Every structure is written in C-alpha cells, then in structure tokens.
Amino acid sequence: GQQNESLAWFWSVKVDLGGPYHLWNEEFYQVHWLWEKSLRDRWKEELLVVELEMDWTCNFFLQKAAQWIERMGESSANRLRGHACYSGRQSQMYLLLAQDAQAAFQDLEHIQIDDSDE
C-alpha cells in the first residue's frame, strides 16, 4: 500500500524548527517517525510468520508422505497391490512437493530487514 508514499513537498522545504511552530513541527516529525517504525515492525512480523509458514508447508508434505508410506505398508501386508501402488504414488507425490517447496524456499531463508535505524 504505502510503498511509493512520501511526505508532501512542503515538508522537505527548509523550516526554522526554532520558530513559533517549533513544537508542532517536532510533533509532526515524531508522529511520522512512529508511523514509519510501526510499518517496518509489521513487515518484520510478517516476515517471521512467512518463514514459519514455509517450514510448516515442508513439514506438512513430509508428514503426508510418511502417512502414505505407512498405508502402502499396510496395503502390501494385506496383499492389496492396487492400494499399495496408489499409496506409493501418493507418497512419491508428497515427497516431490516437499522437495520443490524446500528448493523454492531455500533462497528466501536469509532475508534480513535492516535494523540499523532502531
């Protein structure tokens, strides 16, 4: 939303901060700074949530693959070859989904937000 938003032109003009509106100008800049800080803090929180969701996605796929492998073993023990083949295919699908997700997320794991201005 506010990626391209900036202060109005008149806030970039040199202003005598010691003048009669000194307190008002100071309060404006403090409010603007707090607004920008809260925006950055929300992005940091969102990044944390997205990183956790990436882990949860991979873990979900691996857990589903394990479930299908277990079903394949049960089907083989009961001599249900069709069920075993289907279960094997499903487990392979979830393993491939997990691998694809891990490969896609690998480059995104080391994203940093600059904390130098805190």
C-alpha positions as CSV (number, residue, x, y, z in Angstrom):
1,G,0.0,0.0,0.0
2,Q,2.4,2.8,1.0
3,Q,5.5,1.7,-0.9
4,N,5.6,4.9,-3.0
5,E,4.0,7.2,-0.5
6,S,6.2,10.1,0.7
7,L,5.8,13.3,2.6
8,A,4.2,16.3,0.9
9,W,6.6,18.6,-0.9
10,F,6.3,21.4,1.8
11,W,7.8,19.1,4.5
12,S,11.1,18.9,2.5
13,V,11.4,22.7,2.5
14,K,13.9,24.1,5.0
15,V,11.9,25.1,8.1
16,D,13.0,27.1,11.0
17,L,12.4,24.5,13.7
18,G,13.1,27.1,16.4
19,G,10.3,29.3,15.1
20,P,6.8,29.8,16.5
21,Y,5.6,26.4,15.3
22,H,8.6,24.6,16.8
23,L,6.5,22.2,18.9
24,W,4.0,21.5,16.2
25,N,6.8,20.7,13.7
26,E,8.6,18.5,16.2
27,E,5.4,16.6,17.0
28,F,4.7,16.1,13.3
29,Y,8.1,14.5,12.7
30,Q,7.8,12.3,15.8
31,V,4.4,11.1,14.6
32,H,5.7,10.4,11.1
33,W,8.7,8.6,12.5
34,L,6.4,6.4,14.7
35,W,4.2,5.6,11.8
36,E,7.2,4.5,9.7
37,K,8.6,2.5,12.6
38,S,5.2,0.7,13.1
39,L,5.1,-0.1,9.3
40,R,8.6,-1.6,9.4
41,D,7.7,-3.6,12.6
42,R,4.7,-5.0,10.8
43,W,6.9,-6.1,7.9
44,K,9.3,-7.7,10.3
45,E,6.5,-9.6,11.9
46,E,5.1,-10.6,8.6
47,L,8.5,-11.9,7.5
48,L,8.7,-14.1,10.7
49,V,5.2,-15.5,10.0
50,V,6.1,-16.3,6.4
51,E,9.3,-18.1,7.4
52,L,7.3,-20.2,9.8
53,E,4.7,-20.9,7.2
54,M,7.4,-22.1,4.8
55,D,8.6,-24.6,7.4
56,W,5.1,-25.7,8.2
57,T,4.5,-26.3,4.5
58,C,7.5,-28.5,4.1
59,N,6.7,-30.4,7.3
60,F,3.1,-31.0,6.2
61,F,4.3,-32.5,2.9
62,L,6.8,-34.7,4.6
63,Q,4.2,-35.8,7.2
64,K,1.7,-36.7,4.4
65,A,4.4,-38.7,2.6
66,A,5.1,-40.7,5.8
67,Q,1.3,-41.4,6.2
68,W,1.1,-42.7,2.6
69,I,4.2,-44.8,3.1
70,E,2.6,-46.3,6.2
71,R,-0.6,-47.0,4.2
72,M,1.5,-48.6,1.5
73,G,3.0,-51.0,4.0
74,E,-0.4,-51.9,5.4
75,S,-1.8,-52.5,1.9
76,S,1.2,-54.7,1.0
77,A,0.8,-56.7,4.2
78,N,-2.9,-57.3,3.2
79,R,-1.9,-58.2,-0.3
80,L,-3.8,-55.2,-1.8
81,R,-1.5,-54.4,-4.7
82,G,-3.7,-51.7,-6.2
83,H,-4.0,-49.9,-2.9
84,A,-0.2,-50.3,-2.3
85,C,0.6,-48.8,-5.8
86,Y,-1.8,-45.9,-5.2
87,S,-0.3,-45.3,-1.8
88,G,3.2,-45.4,-3.2
89,R,2.3,-42.9,-5.9
90,Q,0.7,-40.6,-3.3
91,S,3.8,-40.8,-1.0
92,Q,6.1,-40.0,-4.0
93,M,3.9,-37.0,-4.9
94,Y,4.2,-35.6,-1.4
95,L,7.9,-36.2,-1.3
96,L,8.3,-34.3,-4.6
97,L,6.1,-31.5,-3.3
98,A,8.3,-31.3,-0.2
99,Q,11.5,-31.2,-2.3
100,D,10.0,-28.5,-4.6
101,A,8.9,-26.4,-1.6
102,Q,12.4,-26.7,0.1
103,A,14.1,-25.7,-3.1
104,A,11.8,-22.7,-3.6
105,F,12.2,-21.5,-0.1
106,Q,15.9,-22.1,0.2
107,D,16.8,-18.7,-1.4
108,L,14.3,-16.9,0.8
109,E,15.6,-18.2,4.2
110,H,18.2,-15.5,4.7
111,I,16.2,-12.3,4.1
112,Q,17.1,-9.6,6.6
113,I,15.4,-6.3,7.5
114,D,17.8,-3.5,8.2
115,D,17.8,-2.8,12.0
116,S,20.5,-0.1,11.8
117,D,18.0,2.8,12.3
118,E,16.3,1.5,15.5
